[in-house]
Amino acid sequence: MEIGITGVGHTQFGKSEKDVGDLMLEATMGALSDANTKIGDVDAIYVANFSSGFESQCHLPAVLSAKLGVDKEITRVESACAAGGVALKQAAIALESGLYKNVLVVGVEKMTGSAVDDATKIIAAAASKQEMLHGATFPSLYALMARAHFAKYGSNEEHLAKIAVKNHKNALSNPLAQFRKEVTVEDVLNSKVVASPIKLLDCSPITDGAAAVLVSIGGGSSGVNLVGIGHDVDSINIYERKNIASMPAVSKAAEKAFKMAGINVGDVNVTELHDCFTIAELIEMEELGFCKAGEGKNLIDEGRTEIKGDTPINPSGGLKAKGHPIGATGVSQVVEIVRQLRGECGERQVKDAQVGLCCNVGGSGATAVVSIFSR
Ligand code: COA
């Protein structure tokens, strides 16, 4: 694959006064300016977005067209929290087909206008209706996965708390992060219970934000290139999964991405993965192959997933502390990896990073996109 990431843009994550249109516009202009190009050079745009439920607006291609003042081929891509990763894959397919030369991928979600109870219901639309009938919400589904992981592998609440502590610490040096506040293991363990064993500080927050990347055919030796991408979708029902403490879609997507890139997990220097709840980070690091199933807790205890460790994970602060504007998240992960590979991340920079990986997950692990970048 010969695809370069030629520009990246990213709004502040958190609570924003801007509407979805202005958030998309800000991220788009950021990516165009970074690429030193103009909207006239962009052939098509993919907009990643989860739900019209938050803002009562689903026709985002037309909203963006109005904001940009241009007529373009703009397509909205929905795939729950993995919308950004799937939109990137669609852009890559379109470029490889020869249809376009420059494609913009813009992810956006504006969530804070909804009360938390309403937001929880809107987000639960990405879960199984059958499981929802039994009271499932995303925090409670991930709580079940955590309980299963604890029982099967001997992990515990403290391992999850250490993930939150690391990601909050990393976000301190990310000016675009929603929470720039250090927390301790005790803070996490003593925070209010959302769905036991998941507590407030194990959760990603409700966030507004947008991110954009310009992807262009050709790539080049001096920039950052997309070298592999894999996508997989599993059943929406977690009860159908043989092992609830696993996300088979992640390992299948990773296998495809590594095969396309012609590298293996040991070659990855920096990773942004989908820690919508801390247990998701633990399961995904195992599914990606950084260790065997059940051994993720050792990597956490040994500090290996810290920025200075040998397997740095979520230097941006992850979804936990950077924030999780659902449709924007997969694109935001790519922005961070591109900035890491360019060496632009200051205090949170992973030293000498040459190869980076993004793992974007939808629902409780049903959709996964793994993308690999190198410079
Ligand atoms: N992490 C850290 N702090 C958080 C937080 C989080 N996830 N969510 C809220 N806070 C902070 C707020 O900033 C606020 O701090 P303040 O008192 O200093 O202002 C305080 O905690 C209370 O905030 P509030 O909005 O009242 O919390 P809440 O109980 O209404 O909502 C959650 C908390 C965890 C329920 C909500 O953030 C949530 O639903 N998160 C999950 C979102 C989700 O499911 N995403 C999709 C994943 S698949």
Residues whose N, C-alpha, C, O or C-beta is under 5 A from the ligand:
A	BS01	COA	V116 I123 F138 L200 L201 C203 S204 P205 I206 C276 K320 G363
